[in-house]
Amino acid sequence: MSISGVRKNFAYLFFILNIVVYFFCLMLIGDSLGGRNIAIFIFSACLYYIFNIYDMSSSRYRNSDMLMAVFLNAFLFVLSLFAKLFTFNQGIIVFGLILFFQMLFKYLVLSVFVDKLKVLFIGVNDYQEELIKTLKKGEQYRFLGVLDNKQENFIEALKSEYGRLKPDIIVDFTDTLLNDTKLVEILLNYKLEGLQFYNYLNFYENLEMKLPISDLDQKWFLENDGFEIYYNNFNMRVKRLLDILMAVVIGTICLPLMLIAAVIVKLGSKGPVLFVQERIGELNRPFDMYKFRSMAQDAEKDGPQWAQKNDARITRFGKFMRLTRIDELPQLWNVIRGDMSFVGPRPEREFFIKQLEKEIPYYNLRHTVKPGLTGWAQIMYQYGSTIDDSYIKLQYDLYYIKHHNIIFDFMIILNTITTVILGKGR
């Protein structure tokens, strides 16, 4: 679920102050700012992000938050000693003060400075049930209820409920609410007092972090901000440069692992080590995608099939590779060749694309960008094998395309690492 604006600002502040504390610690131990210390901080910051140290979405400071902060800083302390980056005393000062700051800041913010945002809905439509479930499941919002806009004396009822409930957010689920100029004036006055007012399409996008594609038309795509990925040449060049750099570095680091995986695949079952399959990429261009074979050789003797969650065609080692994403490593070659990017919608087969384009609106929009090794849909939704699953994953894919930037890519990569470490792979 998307983090609310106030909490997001505190998360940004948390990260910035963490930098300040780190450099303050360097001054205390008399160490200079150099490439080594910057590299230490970048590595530490990535670990803090992967293990949710900066996460401000909960309603209270939990023991698990404290234990994770202690564990990570203890790990970084020990690692710095083995790597001879700091002396024992220097390490205690640096990671001890950082740990103290992290625990104090998060406790104060969650206990004193933030509260649940109260949300009131006006009107009813098909998206309401999903949003109510999300609001009730999360710890950032308190759902107040639904106000019927068709009742008599609606304006008086709204004023009464606003005074009684003091909502922080009102969401409009109607198409006609703002046609009443008197009502607009009242809502504008509330907004000037601090109320956040949303159309349900925008609220859905912000809360669920996906697009409500069944209610979107071509006019919406034309009028809405975003989708800069299409025409921001500088962004695309930087993305391509980072793709090549990361593919070469990760490929070099993982080469021994890939050699071991290749041997196990070859000895474990009959068939080739690599599985080569045509997929559809950017601008509907086909390309050959490479993977370590994780299924039996005759897995599709009866024709193309959706991969299932507990697919009997998957080999024993194949299950492990899929869980850890080792089977995807040969796609680093696809990234270097330019067929794929590190982040983007997962590439699909033409057989299934033709079927999905008939069932799901705007499905072909995902082919306006390069497919990726990982993507927003992959970290936000479980492995899917139905048309309904593909519909939900498309909502996330189009959200990614609309909001794409390099920082978003970096966040997705870090979240993918979290997914692999915590064993949530498919």
N, C-alpha and C positions, 0 to 999 in steps of 0.2 A: 504494500500500500504506500502511496505517496506520503511523504512527510509534510506536515503543515508548514506554512511560511515562517511562522515565528520560530519553530523548532529548527527549521532549516538554517535560519540566520544564526541561531546559537551553535549549530553544528559547524558552520563556516568560522564563527568566532573561536570555537574550540580548536579547530585546526590551526588557525593563525596564532593563537596564544601558545599552542604547543610548540610552534616554531620559535616564538619569543623566549619561552622557557628553556628550550634546547640551547639557543645561543647565549642566554644568560648563564647557563651551566658551564659552557665553554669558557666564558670570561672568568668564572669562579675558579676553574682549575688551571687557568693561565694558558689555555690552548688557543691557537690562532684559527681563524676561519679559512679552511682550505678545501681542496677537492675531496680529500678523504672524509672530512667531517660532514660535508654536504652529502656525500654518497651514503654515509651512515644514517643521516636524517631521512633521506629519501627512502632507503630500505626500511627503516623503522616506521615511517609514515604509511608505507604500503601495508606493512603487517598490521598496524593499528586499524587501518581501514578494512582489511580483509576480515579481521576478527571483531569488527563492529565497536571499537573503542569510541569512535566519534558519533555513534548512532544515538540520537536524542528522541527516538520515537516512543519509548516506553513512558508510562505514567509515573513511575517511581524508580529510585535507584535500587537495583536488585543485587543480592549477594553474588550472583553469577557475573554481573558487570565488574564487581570488585575483584573476584577471583581471576577473571580473564586479564584484567589490567595488571595484577600482580604476576601472573604467569608469563605474560608477554615481556614485561620489563625485566623479570628475572632471566628469561631466555636471552634477551638482548645483552644483558649484563655479562652472562657467562660467555656468550659468543664473542663479545668485545675483548674478554680476557684471553680466550684461545687465539683470537686473531691479533692479539697484542696491539689493539687500537687504543685502549686505556689501561692505566694501572688499576689495581684493586680499589684504591681509595677514589681515584677519578671516576671509575665506573659506578661506585656507590653513590657519589654526589650527583652524577648526571642522571642515571636511571631512577635513583631514589627520589630526587626532586620532581622528575617528570611524572613518576607514579603518584606522588602526593598531589601534584597539580591536577592530574587526570581524575583522581577520585574526588577531590574537593570540588572541582568545577562541575562535574556531572551531578554530584549530589545536590549542590546548591541550585543548579538550574532546574533539575527535575522536582526538587522539593519546594522551591520558593518562587521561581520566576515564570514557570509555565503551568498552564492548566488546560483541561480538556476544552476544546472549542465546541460550543453548543450549536447544533445544526437543525434548522426548521425547513421542511419541504412545503411547497405550495403546489397543489395540483397532483395529478397522477398520470404516469405512463409506464411503458413496459420496462424501462431501465431502473425503476424505483426499487424493486425488490433486491436486485443485485447490489445497489448502492447501500441500502439499509443493512444488508448482511455485512458489507465491508466496514461500515461505520461501527456497528456493534462488535465486530471482531477485533477492531483495532483499539489502541489505548490513547489515541490523540483526540478523539471526538466523542461527543455525547449527543445521541439522536433524540430530539425533542418530540417529533411526531410530524403528522401531515395536516396541513390546513386546507380545507376544501374551498377552492376559489369560486365555486358555483353557488355557494350559500347566499341567502339574502343578507344585505348589509355587510358584505365581505370586508369593506374598508374598515368599518368599525371593529369587526372581529379581528382583523390584522393588528390594528392599533392596540386592542386589548391584549392580545397574545404577546405582542412585542413588549409591552410594558410589564407583563407578568413573567414571561420566560427569559427575556433579555438575550435573544439568540445572537451569536457571533456571525453566523452564516445563514442566509436565506437562499434556497435554490428554487428556481422557477421551472416547473415541469409542464407549463402550458405554452401555447403559441400566441395567446392573446392578452396575457396579463398586462403587458406594458402599453397596450392600446389606450388605456385609461390615463389621461394626462394628470388627473388629480392624484391617482395612485402612484404614478411616477414621481411626482413632487414629494410625496410622503416618503417613498423609498429612498429618494435622493437625500433627504434630510437625515434619514437613518444612516445612510452611507457616510455622510459627513460627520456623524457621531462615532463612526468606527465599524459599522456593519459591512460585511462582505456579501455582495449580491452576485449570484451566478445564474446563467442559463444552464440547464441540466447537461447540455452537450459539453460545455467547458468544465463544469464540475466533475463530470464523469472522466474526462481526459485527465484532469489534475489529480483526482483521487485514485483512479484505477491505473493510471499511467499507460493507457491504451486508448485507441480511438473507437467511438461508437459507430462503426461503419454502416450499420443497417439504417441509421437515421441521417446519414450524410449524403449530400448530392454534389454534383459538379460545381455548383455555385459556392458551396462551402469550401471546397478545395481551392477555388479561385480567390476567394476573399480572405482566407485565413493566413496568418503569418506562419513562417516555418518553411520546411522543404528547401532550405538553403543548400542542401547537399547537391541539388541539381545544377546550380549555377555558380557556386563559390569555388572557382578554380584553385585559389590558394589553399583552401581547406583540402581539396582533393589531392593536390600535389603533396602536401604534408602527410596526409593519410597514406598515400602510396609510398612515400619515403620511409615512414615508420613501419609499414607492412614489410618492406624488403629488409629493413634493418632487424626487426624482431624475428622474421623468418630465418635469417642467416644465423643470428645469435642463438635462438632457441634450437634450431636444427643442429648447430654445432654442439651445444650442451647435451642435447638428447640423442645424439648419434649412437653412443653405446647402448642406450635403452632401446632404440629402434632396432639395432642389430640383434639384441637379445630377444625382442619381441618377434622378429622375423624368423629366428631359429625355432622358437616355441611354436609359432603358427605352422611352420613347415613340418615339424615332428609330431604335432598334435592331431592333425587331420589331413586327409588327402586334398590336394588342390593347390593352386598358386598361393604365394605369400601375400601378394597385393590383390586387392579387389578393385577393378577398374570399371566404372559405370558412367554412362553419359548423363549429365545433368544440364539443366538450363540456367544460364547465368545472366549477366547484365545485358539489357536490350534483347532478351530472348535468344542470345547466342548459346549454342550447345558447346559443352567442353567435357573432357574426360576427367572425372574426379577420382583421386586415389585414396584408398584406405587399406589398412591391414585387414585381411579377411577374417571376419568374426563369426561367419556362418558356415554351415556345411556346404560343400561344393555344389550340390544340386538343390540349393535352397529355393530356387524359383523355377523348378522344372515344370510346374503347373501354371507359370505365368507370373507377372508382377503382383506382389502382395504388400499390404501395409505391414511394417514391422510392429510386433506386439510387445507389451511390457515384459512378459515372461515367455518369449518366443522360443519354441522348442528347436528351431533351426540354428540357434546360436550355440557355438561350442563352449566348453567349460572355460577355456582361456579367453574366448570371445566375450563372455560376461564380464570378466575382470577388465578387459581392455575398454569395453563400453562404459563401465563404471568410472574408470580413471581417465577416459578420453584418449588412451594411448592409440586406439585404432585410428584416430583422426590425424596423427602426426605426419603421415605421408602427404597430407594436404598442404603442408608447408611448401612443397614444390608447386602446388597450384597457386599459392600466394605469390611466390617468386615469379612465376610465369605471368601473373596478372589475371588469371581466371577468377581468383577469389581475393577477398580481403580478410584481415583478422576478425573484423566485426561486420556483421550484416545479416540479412535473412538467410537461413540455411537453404542451400540449393536443393531443388526438388526435381523429380524425373518428369519428363514430358507426358508420360502416360497418365500420371496423377494430376499434373497441371491442367490438362484438357478437361478432366473431370471436375476439378475444383473451380475452374473459371466459370463453369456452367452453374455451379451451386452458390458461389460466394462473390458478392459484389466487390469490385476493385482489386481482385486477387492479382491481376497482372501488374499492378503498381509496384509490387515487391521486386519486379525485374528491372526497375529503372536504376537500381544500384547493384554493385557487385555483391554476390553472396558471401557469407562469412564462415570462418571456422567456428565462431560462436556468435551469439546475438542476444538482443533484448528478450525475445520470445523464449530463448533457451534457458535463461536464468529466472524468468518470471512464471513459466508454466511448465508443468510436467511433460514428459514424453508423450506425444499424442499419436493416435493411430486411426482417427475417424475424421469425417468432414467437420463435425462440430469442433473437434480439437484444432483443426486447421483454421477454422473461422476465428477462434480465440487467438491463435498464434499470429494470424494476419493482423489482428487489432494491435498487437504489440509491435509487429514489424513496421506497420505504418506509423505508429507513434515514434519509433526509432528514426525513421526516415524524416519525419516532420521536425524532430528536435535534434537531429544529428549535429554533433561537433566533436572535436578531438577529445575534450574532457569527458564527454559522455562515453566515447569509445574506451577510454582508459578505465572508467568506472565499470563498464561491462566486463572488461578483461579481468579486473580485480575480483569482481563478483563471480566470474567463472572459476577463478582459482579457489575461491571460498567453496563453491559448489563441489569441486573435485576433492578438496581437502576433507570436507564433511561427508563425502560419499553420497552425494545426491545426483551423481551422473546417471545416465540411462543405461 
